[in-house]
Amino acid sequence: MATPQQLQLYAPLSGVLMPMDLVPDPVFSSRVIGDGLCIDPTSTTLCAPLAGIVSNVQASGHAISITNENGVQVLMHIGLDTVNLAGKGFTRLVEEGEQVDIGQSLIEFDADFVAMNARSLLTLMLVVSGEPFTWLAPQTGGVDSGQPLLQLDLAGKASSEPVTEEGDALFSRPVTLANPNGLHARPAAVFAQAAKGFSASVFLHKRQQSVNAKSLVAIMTLQTAKGDVVQVSASGPDAEAAINTLTELLATGCGEGVAEPAAQVEAKAPEVSSPTVLRGVCASAGSAFGQVVQIAERDLEVNEPGTTPPAEREQLSCGLAEARLALQQLRDNATGSAQADIFKAHQELLEDPVLLGGAEALISEGKSAGFAWRATIESTAHLFKSLDNALLAERAADLVDVGQRVLKLILGVQDQAIELPEGAILIADQLTPSQTAGLDTRKVLGFATVGGGATSHVAILARAAGLPAICGLPAQVLSLRNGSLVLLDADKGELHLDPELAAIEQLRVDRQRQEQRHQHVLAHATLAACTRDGHHVEVTANVASLSETEQAMTLGGEGVGLLRSEFLYLDRNHAPSHEEQASTYSAIARVLGPSRSLVVRTLDVGGDKPLAYVPMDSETNPFLGMRGIRLCLERPQLLRDQFKAILACAGLAQLHIMLPMVTQLSELRLARQLLEEEALAAGHAELPKLGIMIEVPAAALMADLFAPEVDFFSIGTNDLTQYTLAMDRDHPRLAAQADSFHPSVLRLIASTVQAAHAHGKWVGVCGAMASETLAVPLLLGLGVDELSVSVPLIPAIKAAVREVDLVDCQAIARQVLGLDSAEQVREALRQYHEATVDTSRVLENGHV
Amino acid sequence: MFEKMQQAFWRALTPDLVVDEPKVVAQPVAGLAANVVAALGGVDNLKSHKAVALTRVRVELRDVERLDRQALTAAGVPGVMMLEGGVVHLITGLTP
């Protein structure tokens, strides 16, 4: 036994010693965490080097620390970068808080598995409490498990008095951890080391827990994970400096490479947005001038312990039943089908077995209904968010929304209807469907949110209501005073905080003019889309259902240029039957009739929008993965079935089949072969027209080779733009630059058209660009033969075609191909528009 | 398993890019000193060998009984870890 002043540490493993300086991991070799030793193990059971309490054992089982009665704390870390194994290969034999004796087995590991799957097996034993030590054995060579190795001098302990929170503590803003494995040993050590540099006492908070930020082990006990929100608090003379430094450190990953969350970048770099203009992403087009109304969700307090499980269970089921009724009411009163669908989805969440099971388990443990429900919702939402899938992350917002609804009912909290002033522009971190449903949309002029993207509910609802909306604004928008006047210019993605009177007046005039113009083009929707010099352009519709097709026909659509067949496949557990598919295609074809063309795009899904019945491995980058034709050729039966069903409507309309995401000629040839086989089997003498989407730059660049083998091209400008510019069109900071008007994209369109026409084939554009009136002269000038546009915009695009001369268009198209940037192209087109078209608008207004 | 399939796949596609693992019979064994091979029971006893985890050589032996611990130590291998299924890790340290 060692004397009270001295303590011996025993070898936790057998193996070969390696000098600390040589350990190939700077966090350990620099002794940031603490000094100690490193063993390359030849035994597979980690044993306690001292007696004490297990003060922390990582869930992943690769690290453990033991604290003895004198406060000596020893950390053992098995292997390098083993945190990435997420527990595989490790078996914990003790629990946190357990008293262990010297030599007791702590963790067993599968040495062969770890050696094959992690960077190294080198195991560290570190005195994190900082006592100096002397060696009891040679510092190199072999050691046997249980052999005395180090002698600690307890008297010489480095001064590290327990820190206590004193005075008024300052709190940092919340930081979302981006470290892939949370604050595990390496980043935690870097963080603790930085915290030790301040004399202030510093604490790290995660939800209700808070720990001493200067203690590595304490930080590790928080068991943080990626996406956890933490806060730093500090009190003492240099508290402010500590908070600034440490928050920055957390945000940048504590020495680990992390992709910085965009929202924080915005917050840290206010110079990106000048003080009077905040920038975001357009979620719904339009503009509005109105007053700020901030919408914030209240935090609800719940008691953790419950009364009795049966009583709490009863309370939960009452809350769920009431919520179901309320949602039904919202569904019945919903203004559009988009909104009704959202509340239907919410009702389904209330019956989700995972949520109910999770809450039930916590209630059985004696927790209150409110606590159990909230904890289950939070952990599931966190799981959704951590899956790194934008769609699922959006769904996390639904989960939180529905969770809040039930929680309020359980707690008996009344939901006050938000009293809106006239002309409100709603501002929120994230607007939930429940919040927007209760709103009087007559008083709302627009939405501006920090969270959300093009697929968020705000975007969907705003578009359905025809209101402008911007998402992805910097967080400072939340500090705008209620009632202050702002100009929301969603088209440009800008929120003007201090708009000039002239700008507001201009906006009013523009809106009136837009309204007049809208009425005018609607009245002339059935007229053909012919340029002034008599060149006819086909204006067709992008549709995804029978009802949209019908609507397109009443709005003057000359056919369907893009039928997105995914609607038949999404949101279901099995592939649609042949009969269902065939009858849907036939119904749509009948609406069009034998003289109009119907372009059916084959199934375009992939890792970003997976199908339940087409199991797919998750992909790190689904947009560069198994999408579109790639997936279909991998599962040819899916494609054969679809061809068979599409062929059933041959003769009812001018049938065209279009393949998405084609990159290789072989993909086209293979698909054609399948189509020919199916047509032959069904006894069709004549094949339908077969074309491809041009959305991968490879296909655009090789259009001259594709052209002889297709009947037509249709350019998908959205994907073509994002692949050409290497910019995600939903990226909060890049979306504004991911513009189809970029000269590089235009050049690809130009060469595609040239190649097609050389072989007598026609070219359509079915991306969002075709639905922009500004692009009309440009696309006509480039020689595009067909514009397939979103249904409500058919009249406007047809009107835009009627306003121009093809000769002028060709001149302007040639000119913009040589410009530097998308902005320059847009500006040139605006000038052209003002010079040539505005004169005709005066005439039109005369008609109204 | 997956890795192996992937390797085989790559090899089929790009025969010149993926180097075949040396055959067991190849003489001398790459990466292992002759006296180490001898201490492991000779080339015939070696099913496979591979450098892993920065400091180790993982070998698979046909007959573990033929391994000579003393001879390995003498050959300069400071640590030997005997695992299941004839797998042995030789601790060779960081390669400079």
Interface residues (C-beta under 8 A of the other chain):
Chain A: G15 V16 M18 L22 P24 D40 P41 T42 S43 G79 L80 A111 D112 V114 A115 M116 A118 R119 S120 L121 L122 G141 G142
Chain B: V52 A53 L54 T55 R56 R58 P78 G79 V80 M81 L83 E84 V87 H89 I91 G93 L94
